[in-house]
Amino acid sequence: MSLVEEKVCIVTGGAAGVGAGIVKTLLWENARFVAFLDIAEREGSFLEAELFAKFGALRAKFIKCDISDEEQLGAAFRQVFDKYRRLDIVVNNAAVLSADDHAYKKIVDVNFSATVNSTLNALDIMGVDKGGKGGTVVNVSTLLALRPKPSLPVYSATKIAVLQFSNSIGAEFYYSKSQVRVLTVCLGPTDTAILQKPNISNLDKDFTQNQTTQAPVRQRVESAVNGIIEVINKGESSSTWMIANDKPAVNITQNILGGFQTMTDSLGLTLDK
Ligand SMILES: NC(=O)c1ccc[n+]([C@@H]2O[C@H](COP(=O)([O-])OP(=O)(O)OC[C@H]3O[C@@H](n4cnc5c(N)ncnc54)[C@H](O)[C@@H]3O)[C@@H](O)[C@H]2O)c1
């Protein structure tokens, strides 16, 4: 049985791209209810109508919400919890990509600060230590977080911040009290609008310059979504997963930890917990 069954879920950035795929798949997998938060009103309302027709009016709701606005995000969480008196799964998927580093505040606010805020909201509601029943938070990062990224310094910085935050707040120290798994997925290039924006030409150039063979495969949205559902079903808290090239999710937790270990060893530092 899928862990998704009968669960009450929130997905940020759920009106389009990977987020919309996650919303639909959660419903197909018999989630009880999925609220999807997005600023894109037209896409959100359109998807909501499609979901009503397929699943009935009680299983999905579009909430127009700028996740970088703390009040709006808090109100969206309250709206869901007040109605269902529970929350089980939160997928922090919304992000913006811009090569205009002068837009740094927005990129940091949406990609990192809102992910932190949403995770903390989720822990407050779902944490066993806060009177909740435990649950799952999936934070969406990227393979670009795993190496310096000259063409997208701010975007990639926010995404490694997401990775560090998630792995730290998902650690056993917190999980043993909260029973809320915090998981990170690093997606490879995926065929969505985020890659169609004009500034993305830099990204492609950078990719091709750094690869001797060929441009990276843009995997299907379905592959990213299936990988994320797989991670929800089997990921341990604080684990990191790679989902790329239309392949199943790969657990890269030891690669990440090994990388940090090599660095600290070479510097003669000791890693504490
Ligand atoms: N597509 C890729 O190649 C790729 C690769 C690696 C990681 N990712 C990550 O996957 C996730 C999903 O991206 P996508 O490819 O589906 O992009 P997308 O642009 O298709 O979808 C992002 C969604 O987030 C919404 N959003 C943006 N700002 C928001 C805000 N302030 N409040 C609420 N919603 C907001 C957008 O309206 C949009 O619906 C992101 O975290 C992205 O960084 C994507």
The ligand as a Gaussian input file, in Angstrom:
#p B3LYP/6-31G(d) Opt

LIG

0 1
 N       12.737000      21.699000     -14.437000
 C       13.995000      21.443000     -14.134000
 O       14.865000      21.244000     -14.997000
 C       14.402000      21.365000     -12.689000
 C       15.677000      20.829000     -12.402000
 C       16.069000      20.757000     -11.081000
 C       15.229000      21.180000     -10.078000
 N       14.002000      21.702000     -10.394000
 C       13.154000      22.147000      -9.286000
 O       11.880000      21.525000      -9.422000
 C       10.906000      22.361000      -8.805000
 C        9.731000      22.542000      -9.748000
 O       10.146000      23.307000     -10.850000
 P        9.472000      23.207000     -12.290000
 O       10.522000      22.737000     -13.192000
 O        8.192000      22.476000     -12.194000
 O        9.245000      24.755000     -12.567000
 P        7.937000      25.549000     -13.066000
 O        8.401000      26.940000     -13.310000
 O        7.286000      24.803000     -14.174000
 O        6.980000      25.476000     -11.793000
 C        7.224000      26.233000     -10.623000
 C        5.891000      26.623000     -10.028000
 O        6.165000      27.409000      -8.841000
 C        5.266000      28.505000      -8.851000
 N        5.788000      29.612000      -8.050000
 C        6.819000      30.440000      -8.362000
 N        6.942000      31.386000      -7.415000
 C        5.992000      31.144000      -6.490000
 C        5.605000      31.788000      -5.299000
 N        6.227000      32.903000      -4.848000
 N        4.573000      31.284000      -4.584000
 C        3.899000      30.181000      -5.040000
 N        4.216000      29.539000      -6.175000
 C        5.255000      30.018000      -6.894000
 C        5.136000      28.881000     -10.320000
 O        3.987000      29.684000     -10.546000
 C        5.050000      27.511000     -10.976000
 O        3.719000      27.035000     -11.045000
 C       11.637000      23.651000      -8.427000
 O       11.997000      23.592000      -7.070000
 C       12.877000      23.630000      -9.297000
 O       13.939000      24.370000      -8.740000
 C       13.571000      21.790000     -11.677000

